[in-house]
Amino acid sequence: MKIINAVLLSALVMIGGFTSIQSAFADPGFSVSVTPGTLGPGGVFLIDIGISPAEVGDTNAERIFVLYDPDGDSAIGTSFLGCSGYTIPVGETADRIWDLEDFGSDNVGITVPGGTVGSVVDWDFGNGDAATSAGSFAVNPTAVLYDPEDGGTANPPDGALVWNELPGGAADDTFGVGSYVVEVCAYKDADLNGEFTPGENSGTGTVTFQVSMPVGGEILPIDTSALFIAGISSNPMWALSALAVVAGMSFVMLRMQVARKNF
């Protein structure tokens, strides 16, 4: 009976495990999050870039952009150089991309000295205004914004920060329904020269958020895992199949026990 109970418990845990599916990503020091995860067209999202856990050396991000990818099929670069030079793939005419830039249309970078942990900076996306919100900066020590196109980390951005669409320079908006991806291109500045050197540990941090049409006055997230879970949870045939599997496993284990006693 102990074996049968163990089988039943394991099966139930496996079934319940579907509801705890989580997404995760790794990056070279920077973490990225978006609040909320889903809004209706024209909504404003808050993008937070932070450091967790603390890094031993300086960590720099030389490009931050948002990609509107309505059909979710555009692969973005996972290497530093691939991310820094990323443009909309050929044939993806519905896709749009916005860079975080300064008043001089240069990319905005972030440099964070070693030992920093926590939130670095928050930016609004979707309101068409200047990009910098009230913001929350790390205080031990303070992160620094810079202009990587003017040289190293000692060059500050020029003027107000904005989200500029490439090409054309249009302001940020969330009128398009579908998936949006935030990507941060970052590297560990091992030689402390304020510029990327081939061989330095590098990569990207990404997170996806959604713009959905209201259904019955309520925003419904468009999420593959959520749709999968909802589908199997609401389908009575799936529940019967799961119970049949559990019953079958229990029957096999019981028969093995009986056969063992007969011998």
PyRosetta script that sets phi, psi and omega in degrees:
from pyrosetta import init, pose_from_sequence

init()
pose = pose_from_sequence("MKIINAVLLSALVMIGGFTSIQSAFADPGFSVSVTPGTLGPGGVFLIDIGISPAEVGDTNAERIFVLYDPDGDSAIGTSFLGCSGYTIPVGETADRIWDLEDFGSDNVGITVPGGTVGSVVDWDFGNGDAATSAGSFAVNPTAVLYDPEDGGTANPPDGALVWNELPGGAADDTFGVGSYVVEVCAYKDADLNGEFTPGENSGTGTVTFQVSMPVGGEILPIDTSALFIAGISSNPMWALSALAVVAGMSFVMLRMQVARKNF")
pose.set_psi(1, -33.7)
pose.set_omega(1, 179.8)
pose.set_phi(2, -61.8)
pose.set_psi(2, -40.2)
pose.set_omega(2, -179.5)
pose.set_phi(3, -65.7)
pose.set_psi(3, -43.0)
pose.set_omega(3, -179.9)
pose.set_phi(4, -62.6)
pose.set_psi(4, -43.5)
pose.set_omega(4, 178.4)
pose.set_phi(5, -61.7)
pose.set_psi(5, -38.3)
pose.set_omega(5, 178.8)
pose.set_phi(6, -64.2)
pose.set_psi(6, -41.5)
pose.set_omega(6, 178.5)
pose.set_phi(7, -62.7)
pose.set_psi(7, -45.7)
pose.set_omega(7, 179.3)
pose.set_phi(8, -61.0)
pose.set_psi(8, -43.0)
pose.set_omega(8, -179.3)
pose.set_phi(9, -64.2)
pose.set_psi(9, -42.6)
pose.set_omega(9, 179.6)
pose.set_phi(10, -63.0)
pose.set_psi(10, -41.4)
pose.set_omega(10, -179.8)
pose.set_phi(11, -64.3)
pose.set_psi(11, -41.5)
pose.set_omega(11, 179.3)
pose.set_phi(12, -65.6)
pose.set_psi(12, -38.1)
pose.set_omega(12, 177.1)
pose.set_phi(13, -63.0)
pose.set_psi(13, -40.9)
pose.set_omega(13, 178.5)
pose.set_phi(14, -63.1)
pose.set_psi(14, -41.1)
pose.set_omega(14, 179.6)
pose.set_phi(15, -65.7)
pose.set_psi(15, -46.2)
pose.set_omega(15, -179.6)
pose.set_phi(16, -66.3)
pose.set_psi(16, -24.2)
pose.set_omega(16, -177.3)
pose.set_phi(17, -63.0)
pose.set_psi(17, -23.1)
pose.set_omega(17, 179.9)
pose.set_phi(18, -60.0)
pose.set_psi(18, -29.8)
pose.set_omega(18, -175.3)
pose.set_phi(19, -79.4)
pose.set_psi(19, -6.5)
pose.set_omega(19, -176.8)
pose.set_phi(20, -111.2)
pose.set_psi(20, 21.0)
pose.set_omega(20, 178.7)
pose.set_phi(21, -63.6)
pose.set_psi(21, 128.7)
pose.set_omega(21, -178.0)
pose.set_phi(22, -125.5)
pose.set_psi(22, 154.5)
pose.set_omega(22, 174.3)
pose.set_phi(23, -102.2)
pose.set_psi(23, 149.3)
pose.set_omega(23, -179.5)
pose.set_phi(24, -149.5)
pose.set_psi(24, 158.1)
pose.set_omega(24, 176.6)
pose.set_phi(25, -151.7)
pose.set_psi(25, 158.1)
pose.set_omega(25, 178.1)
pose.set_phi(26, -119.1)
pose.set_psi(26, 151.0)
pose.set_omega(26, 178.6)
pose.set_phi(27, -150.8)
pose.set_psi(27, 172.3)
pose.set_omega(27, -178.7)
pose.set_phi(28, -83.0)
pose.set_psi(28, 63.4)
pose.set_omega(28, 176.2)
pose.set_phi(29, 107.0)
pose.set_psi(29, -45.8)
pose.set_omega(29, -176.6)
pose.set_phi(30, -83.5)
pose.set_psi(30, 138.0)
pose.set_omega(30, 170.3)
pose.set_phi(31, -106.6)
pose.set_psi(31, 149.8)
pose.set_omega(31, -177.3)
pose.set_phi(32, -130.3)
pose.set_psi(32, 134.9)
pose.set_omega(32, 174.9)
pose.set_phi(33, -143.0)
pose.set_psi(33, 155.3)
pose.set_omega(33, -179.7)
pose.set_phi(34, -130.1)
pose.set_psi(34, 134.6)
pose.set_omega(34, 179.9)
pose.set_phi(35, -128.8)
pose.set_psi(35, 130.7)
pose.set_omega(35, -12.3)
pose.set_phi(36, -76.0)
pose.set_psi(36, 178.3)
pose.set_omega(36, -179.0)
pose.set_phi(37, -79.1)
pose.set_psi(37, -22.3)
pose.set_omega(37, -177.0)
pose.set_phi(38, -144.4)
pose.set_psi(38, 135.3)
pose.set_omega(38, 174.4)
pose.set_phi(39, -143.8)
pose.set_psi(39, 170.1)
pose.set_omega(39, 174.8)
pose.set_phi(40, -81.5)
pose.set_psi(40, 170.2)
pose.set_omega(40, 178.9)
pose.set_phi(41, -54.8)
pose.set_psi(41, 135.8)
pose.set_omega(41, -178.9)
pose.set_phi(42, 87.2)
pose.set_psi(42, 0.5)
pose.set_omega(42, 179.9)
pose.set_phi(43, -73.3)
pose.set_psi(43, 159.7)
pose.set_omega(43, 179.8)
pose.set_phi(44, -110.9)
pose.set_psi(44, 125.5)
pose.set_omega(44, 180.0)
pose.set_phi(45, -104.4)
pose.set_psi(45, 149.3)
pose.set_omega(45, 176.2)
pose.set_phi(46, -106.2)
pose.set_psi(46, 118.3)
pose.set_omega(46, 179.6)
pose.set_phi(47, -98.2)
pose.set_psi(47, 122.7)
pose.set_omega(47, 179.4)
pose.set_phi(48, -112.3)
pose.set_psi(48, 129.8)
pose.set_omega(48, 175.7)
pose.set_phi(49, -117.9)
pose.set_psi(49, 125.9)
pose.set_omega(49, -176.3)
pose.set_phi(50, -140.1)
pose.set_psi(50, -175.2)
pose.set_omega(50, 177.9)
pose.set_phi(51, -125.8)
pose.set_psi(51, 123.9)
pose.set_omega(51, 177.2)
pose.set_phi(52, -163.1)
pose.set_psi(52, 119.6)
pose.set_omega(52, -1.9)
pose.set_phi(53, -79.8)
pose.set_psi(53, -179.1)
pose.set_omega(53, 179.2)
pose.set_phi(54, -63.0)
pose.set_psi(54, 143.6)
pose.set_omega(54, 179.1)
pose.set_phi(55, -99.2)
pose.set_psi(55, 151.5)
pose.set_omega(55, -179.3)
pose.set_phi(56, -69.4)
pose.set_psi(56, -44.4)
pose.set_omega(56, -177.7)
pose.set_phi(57, -112.3)
pose.set_psi(57, -177.4)
pose.set_omega(57, 179.1)
pose.set_phi(58, -66.8)
pose.set_psi(58, 143.0)
pose.set_omega(58, 177.1)
pose.set_phi(59, -124.2)
pose.set_psi(59, 128.7)
pose.set_omega(59, -177.2)
pose.set_phi(60, -119.8)
pose.set_psi(60, 142.4)
pose.set_omega(60, 171.1)
pose.set_phi(61, -117.9)
pose.set_psi(61, 124.6)
pose.set_omega(61, -175.4)
pose.set_phi(62, -103.0)
pose.set_psi(62, -10.1)
pose.set_omega(62, 177.2)
pose.set_phi(63, -152.5)
pose.set_psi(63, 138.2)
pose.set_omega(63, 175.6)
pose.set_phi(64, -132.0)
pose.set_psi(64, 124.4)
pose.set_omega(64, -179.8)
pose.set_phi(65, -142.8)
pose.set_psi(65, 161.5)
pose.set_omega(65, 175.5)
pose.set_phi(66, -119.2)
pose.set_psi(66, 128.2)
pose.set_omega(66, 178.5)
pose.set_phi(67, -109.4)
pose.set_psi(67, 127.2)
pose.set_omega(67, 171.2)
pose.set_phi(68, -92.9)
pose.set_psi(68, 113.8)
pose.set_omega(68, -174.6)
pose.set_phi(69, -127.5)
pose.set_psi(69, 81.2)
pose.set_omega(69, -170.1)
pose.set_phi(70, -58.5)
pose.set_psi(70, -33.4)
pose.set_omega(70, -179.8)
pose.set_phi(71, -97.1)
pose.set_psi(71, 0.1)
pose.set_omega(71, 174.0)
pose.set_phi(72, 64.2)
pose.set_psi(72, 27.5)
pose.set_omega(72, -175.8)
pose.set_phi(73, -114.6)
pose.set_psi(73, 7.4)
pose.set_omega(73, -177.1)
pose.set_phi(74, -94.7)
pose.set_psi(74, 113.6)
pose.set_omega(74, 178.4)
pose.set_phi(75, -75.2)
pose.set_psi(75, 134.0)
pose.set_omega(75, 178.2)
pose.set_phi(76, -108.2)
pose.set_psi(76, 154.9)
pose.set_omega(76, -174.4)
pose.set_phi(77, -64.9)
pose.set_psi(77, 139.6)
pose.set_omega(77, 177.6)
pose.set_phi(78, -105.7)
pose.set_psi(78, -7.6)
pose.set_omega(78, 174.2)
pose.set_phi(79, -97.1)
pose.set_psi(79, 159.0)
pose.set_omega(79, -177.3)
pose.set_phi(80, -59.9)
pose.set_psi(80, -50.0)
pose.set_omega(80, -178.0)
pose.set_phi(81, -66.5)
pose.set_psi(81, -38.6)
pose.set_omega(81, 178.4)
pose.set_phi(82, -64.6)
pose.set_psi(82, -36.2)
pose.set_omega(82, 178.4)
pose.set_phi(83, -72.0)
pose.set_psi(83, -44.2)
pose.set_omega(83, -177.7)
pose.set_phi(84, -63.4)
pose.set_psi(84, -33.0)
pose.set_omega(84, -179.2)
pose.set_phi(85, -100.3)
pose.set_psi(85, 15.3)
pose.set_omega(85, -173.6)
pose.set_phi(86, -68.7)
pose.set_psi(86, 135.8)
pose.set_omega(86, 173.2)
pose.set_phi(87, -133.6)
pose.set_psi(87, 167.7)
pose.set_omega(87, -179.6)
pose.set_phi(88, -62.9)
pose.set_psi(88, 129.6)
pose.set_omega(88, -179.2)
pose.set_phi(89, -58.9)
pose.set_psi(89, 147.7)
pose.set_omega(89, 178.2)
pose.set_phi(90, -61.4)
pose.set_psi(90, 133.9)
pose.set_omega(90, 178.4)
pose.set_phi(91, 94.4)
pose.set_psi(91, -14.3)
pose.set_omega(91, 179.3)
pose.set_phi(92, -90.9)
pose.set_psi(92, 71.5)
pose.set_omega(92, -173.3)
pose.set_phi(93, -68.8)
pose.set_psi(93, -22.0)
pose.set_omega(93, -179.3)
pose.set_phi(94, -85.2)
pose.set_psi(94, -14.8)
pose.set_omega(94, -178.3)
pose.set_phi(95, -71.8)
pose.set_psi(95, 151.2)
pose.set_omega(95, 174.8)
pose.set_phi(96, -137.4)
pose.set_psi(96, 155.7)
pose.set_omega(96, -178.8)
pose.set_phi(97, -142.4)
pose.set_psi(97, 137.8)
pose.set_omega(97, 178.2)
pose.set_phi(98, -124.3)
pose.set_psi(98, 129.8)
pose.set_omega(98, 173.1)
pose.set_phi(99, -95.6)
pose.set_psi(99, 146.4)
pose.set_omega(99, 169.6)
pose.set_phi(100, -81.2)
pose.set_psi(100, 115.8)
pose.set_omega(100, -173.8)
pose.set_phi(101, -131.5)
pose.set_psi(101, 165.4)
pose.set_omega(101, 174.3)
pose.set_phi(102, -94.8)
pose.set_psi(102, -174.2)
pose.set_omega(102, -177.2)
pose.set_phi(103, -62.2)
pose.set_psi(103, -25.1)
pose.set_omega(103, 179.2)
pose.set_phi(104, -89.7)
pose.set_psi(104, 12.8)
pose.set_omega(104, 179.8)
pose.set_phi(105, 64.1)
pose.set_psi(105, 26.6)
pose.set_omega(105, 173.6)
pose.set_phi(106, -99.4)
pose.set_psi(106, 147.7)
pose.set_omega(106, 178.6)
pose.set_phi(107, -59.5)
pose.set_psi(107, 147.7)
pose.set_omega(107, 175.3)
pose.set_phi(108, -99.7)
pose.set_psi(108, 129.7)
pose.set_omega(108, 178.0)
pose.set_phi(109, -111.4)
pose.set_psi(109, 165.2)
pose.set_omega(109, 176.0)
pose.set_phi(110, -126.6)
pose.set_psi(110, 133.0)
pose.set_omega(110, 171.8)
pose.set_phi(111, -120.8)
pose.set_psi(111, 131.4)
pose.set_omega(111, -177.2)
pose.set_phi(112, -127.2)
pose.set_psi(112, 114.6)
pose.set_omega(112, 179.3)
pose.set_phi(113, -62.1)
pose.set_psi(113, 154.0)
pose.set_omega(113, 178.4)
pose.set_phi(114, -56.4)
pose.set_psi(114, 146.8)
pose.set_omega(114, 179.3)
pose.set_phi(115, 96.5)
pose.set_psi(115, -12.8)
pose.set_omega(115, 179.9)
pose.set_phi(116, -74.5)
pose.set_psi(116, 143.7)
pose.set_omega(116, 174.0)
pose.set_phi(117, -147.0)
pose.set_psi(117, 146.4)
pose.set_omega(117, 178.1)
pose.set_phi(118, 108.3)
pose.set_psi(118, -166.9)
pose.set_omega(118, -177.6)
pose.set_phi(119, -67.4)
pose.set_psi(119, 136.6)
pose.set_omega(119, 177.8)
pose.set_phi(120, -98.9)
pose.set_psi(120, -54.9)
pose.set_omega(120, -179.0)
pose.set_phi(121, -160.9)
pose.set_psi(121, 149.5)
pose.set_omega(121, 175.7)
pose.set_phi(122, -113.9)
pose.set_psi(122, 140.8)
pose.set_omega(122, 174.6)
pose.set_phi(123, -132.9)
pose.set_psi(123, 140.7)
pose.set_omega(123, 172.6)
pose.set_phi(124, -79.7)
pose.set_psi(124, 148.8)
pose.set_omega(124, 172.7)
pose.set_phi(125, -137.3)
pose.set_psi(125, 128.6)
pose.set_omega(125, 175.9)
pose.set_phi(126, 116.8)
pose.set_psi(126, -8.5)
pose.set_omega(126, -177.5)
pose.set_phi(127, -96.4)
pose.set_psi(127, -6.9)
pose.set_omega(127, 176.8)
pose.set_phi(128, 74.7)
pose.set_psi(128, 4.7)
pose.set_omega(128, -179.3)
pose.set_phi(129, -102.0)
pose.set_psi(129, -171.6)
pose.set_omega(129, 175.6)
pose.set_phi(130, -55.3)
pose.set_psi(130, 143.0)
pose.set_omega(130, -169.2)
pose.set_phi(131, -72.8)
pose.set_psi(131, -32.2)
pose.set_omega(131, -173.0)
pose.set_phi(132, -76.2)
pose.set_psi(132, 121.3)
pose.set_omega(132, 176.2)
pose.set_phi(133, -91.0)
pose.set_psi(133, -162.1)
pose.set_omega(133, 178.0)
pose.set_phi(134, -56.9)
pose.set_psi(134, -37.8)
pose.set_omega(134, 171.7)
pose.set_phi(135, 70.2)
pose.set_psi(135, 148.9)
pose.set_omega(135, 173.2)
pose.set_phi(136, -133.0)
pose.set_psi(136, 115.0)
pose.set_omega(136, -175.3)
pose.set_phi(137, -99.9)
pose.set_psi(137, 145.9)
pose.set_omega(137, 173.1)
pose.set_phi(138, -61.9)
pose.set_psi(138, 142.3)
pose.set_omega(138, -174.9)
pose.set_phi(139, -109.1)
pose.set_psi(139, -2.8)
pose.set_omega(139, -176.7)
pose.set_phi(140, -141.4)
pose.set_psi(140, 81.8)
pose.set_omega(140, -7.6)
pose.set_phi(141, -90.9)
pose.set_psi(141, -179.3)
pose.set_omega(141, -176.8)
pose.set_phi(142, -79.7)
pose.set_psi(142, 134.5)
pose.set_omega(142, 175.0)
pose.set_phi(143, -67.9)
pose.set_psi(143, 152.8)
pose.set_omega(143, -177.5)
pose.set_phi(144, -123.4)
pose.set_psi(144, 133.1)
pose.set_omega(144, 173.3)
pose.set_phi(145, -89.1)
pose.set_psi(145, 142.3)
pose.set_omega(145, -179.1)
pose.set_phi(146, -146.0)
pose.set_psi(146, 173.2)
pose.set_omega(146, -178.5)
pose.set_phi(147, -111.3)
pose.set_psi(147, 97.1)
pose.set_omega(147, -177.6)
pose.set_phi(148, -65.3)
pose.set_psi(148, -20.7)
pose.set_omega(148, -179.2)
pose.set_phi(149, -79.6)
pose.set_psi(149, -14.6)
pose.set_omega(149, 176.4)
pose.set_phi(150, -97.8)
pose.set_psi(150, 3.4)
pose.set_omega(150, -179.8)
pose.set_phi(151, 133.0)
pose.set_psi(151, -138.5)
pose.set_omega(151, -175.9)
pose.set_phi(152, -85.6)
pose.set_psi(152, -165.1)
pose.set_omega(152, -174.5)
pose.set_phi(153, -71.2)
pose.set_psi(153, -8.7)
pose.set_omega(153, -179.5)
pose.set_phi(154, -81.8)
pose.set_psi(154, -4.0)
pose.set_omega(154, -177.6)
pose.set_phi(155, -100.1)
pose.set_psi(155, 110.7)
pose.set_omega(155, -177.8)
pose.set_phi(156, -73.5)
pose.set_psi(156, 158.1)
pose.set_omega(156, 175.3)
pose.set_phi(157, -63.1)
pose.set_psi(157, 157.1)
pose.set_omega(157, 179.6)
pose.set_phi(158, -99.3)
pose.set_psi(158, 109.1)
pose.set_omega(158, 174.4)
pose.set_phi(159, 74.7)
pose.set_psi(159, -159.5)
pose.set_omega(159, -175.4)
pose.set_phi(160, -66.9)
pose.set_psi(160, 150.3)
pose.set_omega(160, 178.2)
pose.set_phi(161, -93.5)
pose.set_psi(161, 140.5)
pose.set_omega(161, -178.6)
pose.set_phi(162, -143.6)
pose.set_psi(162, 159.0)
pose.set_omega(162, 168.8)
pose.set_phi(163, -93.3)
pose.set_psi(163, 116.6)
pose.set_omega(163, -179.2)
pose.set_phi(164, -111.9)
pose.set_psi(164, 128.2)
pose.set_omega(164, 177.4)
pose.set_phi(165, -74.0)
pose.set_psi(165, 140.8)
pose.set_omega(165, 177.2)
pose.set_phi(166, -113.4)
pose.set_psi(166, 127.1)
pose.set_omega(166, -9.2)
pose.set_phi(167, -83.3)
pose.set_psi(167, 173.8)
pose.set_omega(167, 171.4)
pose.set_phi(168, 109.0)
pose.set_psi(168, -30.4)
pose.set_omega(168, 176.6)
pose.set_phi(169, 79.1)
pose.set_psi(169, 16.1)
pose.set_omega(169, -180.0)
pose.set_phi(170, -67.5)
pose.set_psi(170, 150.6)
pose.set_omega(170, -179.8)
pose.set_phi(171, -70.1)
pose.set_psi(171, 162.3)
pose.set_omega(171, -179.6)
pose.set_phi(172, -68.5)
pose.set_psi(172, 144.1)
pose.set_omega(172, 173.5)
pose.set_phi(173, -153.0)
pose.set_psi(173, 162.7)
pose.set_omega(173, 178.8)
pose.set_phi(174, -126.0)
pose.set_psi(174, 40.8)
pose.set_omega(174, -179.8)
pose.set_phi(175, -76.3)
pose.set_psi(175, -23.3)
pose.set_omega(175, 180.0)
pose.set_phi(176, -81.0)
pose.set_psi(176, 134.3)
pose.set_omega(176, 178.8)
pose.set_phi(177, -85.3)
pose.set_psi(177, 137.3)
pose.set_omega(177, 178.3)
pose.set_phi(178, 134.2)
pose.set_psi(178, -156.3)
pose.set_omega(178, -174.1)
pose.set_phi(179, -89.8)
pose.set_psi(179, 141.0)
pose.set_omega(179, 172.1)
pose.set_phi(180, -124.8)
pose.set_psi(180, 142.3)
pose.set_omega(180, -179.4)
pose.set_phi(181, -125.3)
pose.set_psi(181, 129.1)
pose.set_omega(181, 172.1)
pose.set_phi(182, -96.0)
pose.set_psi(182, 131.8)
pose.set_omega(182, 177.6)
pose.set_phi(183, -131.1)
pose.set_psi(183, 138.3)
pose.set_omega(183, 176.7)
pose.set_phi(184, -118.9)
pose.set_psi(184, 124.4)
pose.set_omega(184, 178.5)
pose.set_phi(185, -96.4)
pose.set_psi(185, 115.1)
pose.set_omega(185, -171.3)
pose.set_phi(186, -137.1)
pose.set_psi(186, 163.7)
pose.set_omega(186, 177.4)
pose.set_phi(187, -154.1)
pose.set_psi(187, 158.6)
pose.set_omega(187, 174.6)
pose.set_phi(188, -88.7)
pose.set_psi(188, 121.4)
pose.set_omega(188, -176.3)
pose.set_phi(189, -83.8)
pose.set_psi(189, 76.6)
pose.set_omega(189, -173.1)
pose.set_phi(190, -63.2)
pose.set_psi(190, -38.0)
pose.set_omega(190, -177.7)
pose.set_phi(191, -91.4)
pose.set_psi(191, 0.0)
pose.set_omega(191, 175.5)
pose.set_phi(192, 56.6)
pose.set_psi(192, 34.1)
pose.set_omega(192, 178.4)
pose.set_phi(193, -96.4)
pose.set_psi(193, 1.9)
pose.set_omega(193, 177.2)
pose.set_phi(194, 76.5)
pose.set_psi(194, 5.9)
pose.set_omega(194, 179.5)
pose.set_phi(195, -137.4)
pose.set_psi(195, 152.7)
pose.set_omega(195, -179.8)
pose.set_phi(196, -69.3)
pose.set_psi(196, 131.4)
pose.set_omega(196, 176.9)
pose.set_phi(197, -118.6)
pose.set_psi(197, 128.1)
pose.set_omega(197, 179.0)
pose.set_phi(198, -50.7)
pose.set_psi(198, 133.1)
pose.set_omega(198, -178.1)
pose.set_phi(199, 105.7)
pose.set_psi(199, -19.5)
pose.set_omega(199, 177.6)
pose.set_phi(200, -72.3)
pose.set_psi(200, 144.0)
pose.set_omega(200, -179.3)
pose.set_phi(201, -59.9)
pose.set_psi(201, 123.9)
pose.set_omega(201, -174.2)
pose.set_phi(202, -148.6)
pose.set_psi(202, 169.8)
pose.set_omega(202, 178.9)
pose.set_phi(203, 166.8)
pose.set_psi(203, -154.1)
pose.set_omega(203, -175.7)
pose.set_phi(204, -136.4)
pose.set_psi(204, 156.9)
pose.set_omega(204, 169.2)
pose.set_phi(205, -121.5)
pose.set_psi(205, 131.6)
pose.set_omega(205, -176.7)
pose.set_phi(206, -134.8)
pose.set_psi(206, 155.3)
pose.set_omega(206, 171.4)
pose.set_phi(207, -153.7)
pose.set_psi(207, 146.6)
pose.set_omega(207, -177.4)
pose.set_phi(208, -109.6)
pose.set_psi(208, 140.8)
pose.set_omega(208, 170.7)
pose.set_phi(209, -132.3)
pose.set_psi(209, 166.4)
pose.set_omega(209, -169.7)
pose.set_phi(210, -125.7)
pose.set_psi(210, 144.4)
pose.set_omega(210, 167.5)
pose.set_phi(211, -114.0)
pose.set_psi(211, 120.9)
pose.set_omega(211, -174.8)
pose.set_phi(212, -125.9)
pose.set_psi(212, 150.8)
pose.set_omega(212, 175.4)
pose.set_phi(213, -76.7)
pose.set_psi(213, 138.3)
pose.set_omega(213, 176.1)
pose.set_phi(214, -63.0)
pose.set_psi(214, 138.2)
pose.set_omega(214, 175.9)
pose.set_phi(215, -120.1)
pose.set_psi(215, 112.3)
pose.set_omega(215, -178.0)
pose.set_phi(216, 63.7)
pose.set_psi(216, 31.9)
pose.set_omega(216, 179.2)
pose.set_phi(217, 84.3)
pose.set_psi(217, 3.0)
pose.set_omega(217, -177.8)
pose.set_phi(218, -126.0)
pose.set_psi(218, 137.1)
pose.set_omega(218, 176.6)
pose.set_phi(219, -77.2)
pose.set_psi(219, 124.1)
pose.set_omega(219, 177.5)
pose.set_phi(220, -105.9)
pose.set_psi(220, 120.4)
pose.set_omega(220, 178.8)
pose.set_phi(221, -62.1)
pose.set_psi(221, 140.6)
pose.set_omega(221, 173.9)
pose.set_phi(222, -100.6)
pose.set_psi(222, 98.7)
pose.set_omega(222, -174.5)
pose.set_phi(223, -139.9)
pose.set_psi(223, 125.2)
pose.set_omega(223, -175.1)
pose.set_phi(224, -58.4)
pose.set_psi(224, -47.3)
pose.set_omega(224, -178.6)
pose.set_phi(225, -63.6)
pose.set_psi(225, -41.6)
pose.set_omega(225, -179.6)
pose.set_phi(226, -63.9)
pose.set_psi(226, -41.6)
pose.set_omega(226, 178.6)
pose.set_phi(227, -64.4)
pose.set_psi(227, -38.8)
pose.set_omega(227, 179.2)
pose.set_phi(228, -63.5)
pose.set_psi(228, -47.1)
pose.set_omega(228, -179.2)
pose.set_phi(229, -63.6)
pose.set_psi(229, -44.2)
pose.set_omega(229, -179.8)
pose.set_phi(230, -62.5)
pose.set_psi(230, -37.8)
pose.set_omega(230, -178.9)
pose.set_phi(231, -65.6)
pose.set_psi(231, -48.2)
pose.set_omega(231, -177.1)
pose.set_phi(232, -73.1)
pose.set_psi(232, -28.1)
pose.set_omega(232, -179.4)
pose.set_phi(233, -73.5)
pose.set_psi(233, -33.1)
pose.set_omega(233, -176.2)
pose.set_phi(234, -91.6)
pose.set_psi(234, -3.8)
pose.set_omega(234, -177.5)
pose.set_phi(235, -95.9)
pose.set_psi(235, 111.9)
pose.set_omega(235, -178.1)
pose.set_phi(236, -64.0)
pose.set_psi(236, -30.2)
pose.set_omega(236, 179.0)
pose.set_phi(237, -63.4)
pose.set_psi(237, -35.9)
pose.set_omega(237, 177.6)
pose.set_phi(238, -64.5)
pose.set_psi(238, -40.3)
pose.set_omega(238, 179.4)
pose.set_phi(239, -64.3)
pose.set_psi(239, -42.2)
pose.set_omega(239, 178.2)
pose.set_phi(240, -63.8)
pose.set_psi(240, -39.4)
pose.set_omega(240, 178.7)
pose.set_phi(241, -63.3)
pose.set_psi(241, -41.8)
pose.set_omega(241, 179.5)
pose.set_phi(242, -63.1)
pose.set_psi(242, -42.6)
pose.set_omega(242, 178.7)
pose.set_phi(243, -64.8)
pose.set_psi(243, -37.2)
pose.set_omega(243, 178.4)
pose.set_phi(244, -63.4)
pose.set_psi(244, -40.3)
pose.set_omega(244, 178.2)
pose.set_phi(245, -63.7)
pose.set_psi(245, -44.9)
pose.set_omega(245, 179.8)
pose.set_phi(246, -61.9)
pose.set_psi(246, -44.9)
pose.set_omega(246, -179.9)
pose.set_phi(247, -62.5)
pose.set_psi(247, -41.3)
pose.set_omega(247, 179.1)
pose.set_phi(248, -62.9)
pose.set_psi(248, -44.3)
pose.set_omega(248, 179.1)
pose.set_phi(249, -62.6)
pose.set_psi(249, -40.3)
pose.set_omega(249, 179.8)
pose.set_phi(250, -65.4)
pose.set_psi(250, -40.4)
pose.set_omega(250, 179.4)
pose.set_phi(251, -62.8)
pose.set_psi(251, -43.3)
pose.set_omega(251, 179.9)
pose.set_phi(252, -62.9)
pose.set_psi(252, -44.6)
pose.set_omega(252, -179.6)
pose.set_phi(253, -64.9)
pose.set_psi(253, -38.9)
pose.set_omega(253, 178.6)
pose.set_phi(254, -64.6)
pose.set_psi(254, -41.5)
pose.set_omega(254, -179.9)
pose.set_phi(255, -65.1)
pose.set_psi(255, -37.3)
pose.set_omega(255, 177.3)
pose.set_phi(256, -63.9)
pose.set_psi(256, -39.0)
pose.set_omega(256, 178.7)
pose.set_phi(257, -64.7)
pose.set_psi(257, -43.6)
pose.set_omega(257, 179.5)
pose.set_phi(258, -64.0)
pose.set_psi(258, -43.8)
pose.set_omega(258, -179.7)
pose.set_phi(259, -63.1)
pose.set_psi(259, -37.7)
pose.set_omega(259, 179.7)
pose.set_phi(260, -65.3)
pose.set_psi(260, -39.5)
pose.set_omega(260, 179.6)
pose.set_phi(261, -67.1)
pose.set_psi(261, -36.0)
pose.set_omega(261, -179.6)
pose.set_phi(262, -65.9)
pose.set_psi(262, -29.1)
pose.set_omega(262, 178.4)
pose.set_phi(263, -83.6)
pose.dump_pdb("model.pdb")
